[in-house]
Amino acid sequence: MSLSGYHDWRRLSPSRPYGLEGLKKRVKESFDSSGSTYGIGRICGILRGEGIGCSYVKVKRLMASMGLKSIHLKRRSRSLTDSRNARDDSYVNHAKGSEARLAMFKYIEGFYNTRRVQKRLGYKSLCNL
C-alpha cells in the first residue's frame, strides 16, 4: 500500500465510536443485564452485533481487569434430585416446594426465554428476532 493510500484510508475511515472506557462500559452493561451469566463469547457476539468491533482476547482482558467472571465457567451436570439417595426416607427433592418452583419459573420466563441471547440466532434473543 502506498503512503498516500494509507493516509487517504485513515482520513476516510470512521473513528471508533467507543474508546476503551466506552467499551468497558458496554461490556459491563451486557454482563450485568445477563445476571452475570454471559461469558466472553456471548458478550463479544453481542458487541459485534451492535457494530462494535472487538476481539475475543480484548473482551477477555477487559472482563479480567474489571473482575467479571461468568457464573457458568464450567458446564455443570447437576440434577435437582439426588438419584443416589432417592430411595431413602430422608430423600430431599430440591424441585419440590412453591419457592423453588417460583424461582425456576422466574428464571425461565423472566430471563432464559425472553432476554438470553443465543449464538445460533446471531447473538439475538427470541424477543429480538
C-alpha positions in Angstrom: 0.0 0.0 0.0 1.3 3.4 -0.9 1.8 6.1 1.8 -0.8 8.3 0.2 -3.3 5.5 0.0 -2.8 4.8 3.7 -3.3 8.4 4.7 -6.5 8.5 2.5 -7.7 5.4 4.2 -7.0 6.9 7.7 -8.7 10.2 6.7 -11.9 8.4 5.4 -12.2 5.6 7.9 -14.6 6.4 10.7 -13.2 6.8 14.1 -14.1 4.2 16.7 -17.4 5.1 18.3 -16.3 3.6 21.6 -13.0 4.3 23.2 -11.6 1.9 25.8 -13.8 3.3 28.6 -16.9 3.2 26.4 -16.1 -0.5 25.5 -15.6 -1.3 29.2 -19.0 0.3 29.9 -20.7 -1.8 27.2 -19.1 -5.0 28.4 -20.2 -4.2 32.0 -23.7 -3.4 30.9 -24.0 -6.6 28.9 -22.6 -8.7 31.7 -24.9 -7.1 34.3 -28.0 -7.4 32.1 -27.4 -11.2 31.8 -27.4 -11.6 35.6 -23.6 -12.4 35.5 -24.3 -15.5 33.3 -22.7 -14.3 30.0 -19.2 -15.2 29.3 -16.6 -13.8 26.9 -18.0 -15.4 23.8 -21.6 -14.1 24.2 -20.6 -10.6 25.2 -18.2 -10.5 22.3 -21.0 -11.6 20.0 -23.4 -9.0 21.4 -20.9 -6.2 20.8 -20.2 -7.4 17.3 -23.9 -7.5 16.6 -24.1 -3.9 17.7 -21.4 -3.0 15.2 -18.7 -2.6 17.8 -15.6 -4.3 16.5 -13.8 -6.2 19.3 -11.8 -9.3 19.6 -12.4 -12.2 21.9 -9.0 -11.5 23.5 -9.8 -7.8 24.1 -13.1 -8.7 25.8 -11.4 -11.3 27.9 -8.8 -8.8 29.1 -11.4 -6.2 29.9 -13.5 -8.6 31.8 -10.5 -9.8 33.7 -9.4 -6.3 34.5 -12.9 -5.5 35.9 -13.1 -8.7 37.8 -16.1 -10.0 35.8 -16.5 -13.8 35.8 -19.4 -15.7 34.5 -21.1 -18.0 36.9 -21.1 -20.6 34.1 -17.4 -21.0 33.8 -17.7 -24.8 33.5 -20.5 -26.9 32.3 -22.1 -28.5 35.4 -24.3 -31.5 35.3 -26.4 -31.1 38.4 -29.7 -32.6 39.0 -32.5 -31.2 41.1 -32.9 -34.7 42.5 -30.2 -36.7 44.2 -30.6 -40.0 42.5 -28.3 -41.9 44.8 -30.5 -41.1 47.8 -33.8 -41.2 46.1 -34.9 -44.4 47.7 -34.0 -43.3 51.2 -36.7 -41.9 53.5 -34.6 -38.8 54.2 -34.6 -38.0 50.5 -34.9 -34.3 49.7 -36.3 -33.3 46.4 -35.0 -29.8 45.7 -37.6 -29.2 43.0 -40.5 -29.5 45.4 -41.9 -26.6 47.2 -43.5 -23.4 46.0 -40.4 -21.3 46.5 -38.2 -23.5 44.3 -40.9 -23.6 41.6 -41.4 -19.9 41.7 -37.7 -19.3 41.4 -37.4 -21.6 38.4 -40.4 -20.0 36.7 -39.0 -16.5 37.2 -35.6 -17.5 35.8 -37.1 -19.4 32.8 -39.8 -16.9 31.9 -38.1 -13.7 33.1 -34.6 -14.2 31.5 -34.0 -17.6 29.8 -36.8 -17.4 27.3 -37.0 -13.7 26.9 -33.7 -11.9 27.2 -31.0 -14.6 26.9 -29.1 -14.3 23.6 -28.3 -17.4 21.6 -25.3 -18.0 19.4 -27.4 -19.9 16.8 -29.7 -16.8 16.4 -26.8 -14.5 15.8 -26.5 -13.4 19.4 -30.1 -12.2 19.5 -32.8 -13.1 22.0 -36.1 -14.7 20.9 -37.8 -11.3 21.5 -35.4 -9.5 19.2 -36.0 -11.7 16.1 
